[in-house]
Amino acid sequence: MEVAKQPNHTGVSLHMAIHILTAHRICCHPTWIEIPHKHPPKSKANPNPQLTAAQRAENQVVSQIRIFVEHAIDGMKRFNILAQRFRNHKENFADDSIGICAGLWNLNLCY
C-alpha cells in the first residue's frame, strides 16, 4: 500500500481517494495518495485469489479515511461557488473561496 501522509503547505496530511487523483494530479505528488490493495489476478494456479487479513485491514483503514474526505468535499460543494464552473479570474480568489467554504463547512459541523 502506498502511504499518503506527506504534509502539504499548511502542514495538514493529505488523504485522497483514487478517483480524486485526476482532479489533483497537478498539485499532488503520486506518493502522497493511499491506494487500496487490489485482489491478485485470477489464474489456473490461483482460481480464487484473496487478500490477506492484513491487506483487508489496511483497506478498511484507507476506506474510513476516504469516506471522511469525501464527506468533507461533498459538504463544501453545497456552496454553489464550488459546485458550478468558476469564471472569476481575480488573483487568489479561487483559493480564498475554497478556504471560506471549508471554514463555513467546519462551522456547520460544530453546531
C-alpha positions as CSV (number, residue, x, y, z in Angstrom):
1,M,0.0,0.0,0.0
2,E,1.3,3.4,-0.9
3,V,1.2,5.8,2.1
4,A,-0.2,9.3,1.7
5,K,0.9,11.1,4.8
6,Q,3.2,13.8,3.4
7,P,2.4,17.3,4.8
8,N,1.2,19.9,2.3
9,H,1.9,23.6,2.5
10,T,-0.4,24.1,5.6
11,G,1.1,21.1,7.5
12,V,-2.1,19.0,7.2
13,S,-1.7,15.5,5.9
14,L,-3.3,14.7,2.6
15,H,-5.6,11.8,2.3
16,M,-7.1,11.4,-1.2
17,A,-9.2,8.8,-2.8
18,I,-8.1,7.4,-6.1
19,H,-10.9,8.9,-8.1
20,I,-9.9,12.4,-6.9
21,L,-6.4,11.8,-8.2
22,T,-7.1,13.0,-11.7
23,A,-8.5,16.3,-10.5
24,H,-5.5,16.9,-8.2
25,R,-2.7,15.5,-10.5
26,I,-1.1,18.9,-10.9
27,C,-0.8,19.8,-7.3
28,C,-0.2,16.5,-5.6
29,H,2.7,14.1,-5.7
30,P,1.6,10.5,-6.5
31,T,3.3,9.0,-3.5
32,W,1.0,11.1,-1.2
33,I,-2.0,9.1,-2.2
34,E,-3.2,6.0,-0.3
35,I,-4.2,3.3,-2.8
36,P,-6.1,0.2,-1.5
37,H,-4.8,-3.2,-2.2
38,K,-6.3,-5.0,-5.2
39,H,-7.1,-8.7,-5.5
40,P,-4.3,-10.7,-7.1
41,P,-5.1,-11.7,-10.7
42,K,-7.1,-14.8,-11.3
43,S,-5.2,-17.7,-12.8
44,K,-5.4,-21.5,-13.2
45,A,-3.0,-21.9,-10.3
46,N,-5.0,-19.5,-8.1
47,P,-8.6,-19.6,-9.2
48,N,-10.0,-17.8,-6.2
49,P,-7.5,-15.1,-5.2
50,Q,-8.0,-13.4,-1.8
51,L,-6.4,-10.6,0.1
52,T,-4.6,-11.4,3.3
53,A,-6.1,-10.4,6.6
54,A,-3.5,-7.6,7.0
55,Q,-4.3,-6.2,3.5
56,R,-8.0,-6.2,4.2
57,A,-7.4,-4.4,7.5
58,E,-5.3,-1.8,5.6
59,N,-8.0,-1.4,3.0
60,Q,-10.5,-0.8,5.8
61,V,-8.4,2.0,7.3
62,V,-8.0,3.6,3.8
63,S,-11.7,3.4,3.2
64,Q,-12.5,5.0,6.5
65,I,-10.2,7.9,5.7
66,R,-11.6,8.2,2.2
67,I,-15.2,8.4,3.4
68,F,-14.3,11.2,5.8
69,V,-12.6,13.1,3.0
70,E,-15.4,12.5,0.5
71,H,-18.0,13.8,3.0
72,A,-15.9,16.9,3.6
73,I,-15.6,17.6,-0.1
74,D,-19.4,17.0,-0.6
75,G,-20.2,19.3,2.3
76,M,-18.1,22.1,0.8
77,K,-19.8,21.6,-2.6
78,R,-23.1,22.5,-1.0
79,F,-21.9,26.1,-1.6
80,N,-22.6,26.7,-5.2
81,I,-19.4,28.6,-5.8
82,L,-17.5,25.3,-5.7
83,A,-20.2,23.2,-7.4
84,Q,-20.5,25.4,-10.5
85,R,-17.9,26.4,-13.1
86,F,-15.6,29.0,-11.7
87,R,-15.3,32.0,-14.0
88,N,-13.7,34.6,-11.8
89,H,-10.0,35.3,-12.8
90,K,-9.0,37.5,-9.8
91,E,-5.7,36.5,-8.3
92,N,-6.1,34.1,-5.3
93,F,-9.9,34.3,-5.4
94,A,-10.2,30.6,-6.1
95,D,-8.1,29.7,-3.1
96,D,-9.9,32.2,-0.9
97,S,-13.3,30.8,-1.9
98,I,-12.3,27.3,-1.2
99,G,-10.9,28.4,2.2
100,I,-14.1,30.3,3.0
101,C,-16.3,27.3,2.0
102,A,-14.1,24.9,4.1
103,G,-14.4,27.3,7.1
104,L,-18.2,27.5,6.7
105,W,-18.5,23.8,6.4
106,N,-16.4,23.3,9.6
107,L,-18.6,25.8,11.4
108,N,-21.6,23.9,10.2
109,L,-20.2,20.7,11.7
110,C,-19.6,22.4,15.0
111,Y,-23.2,23.4,15.5
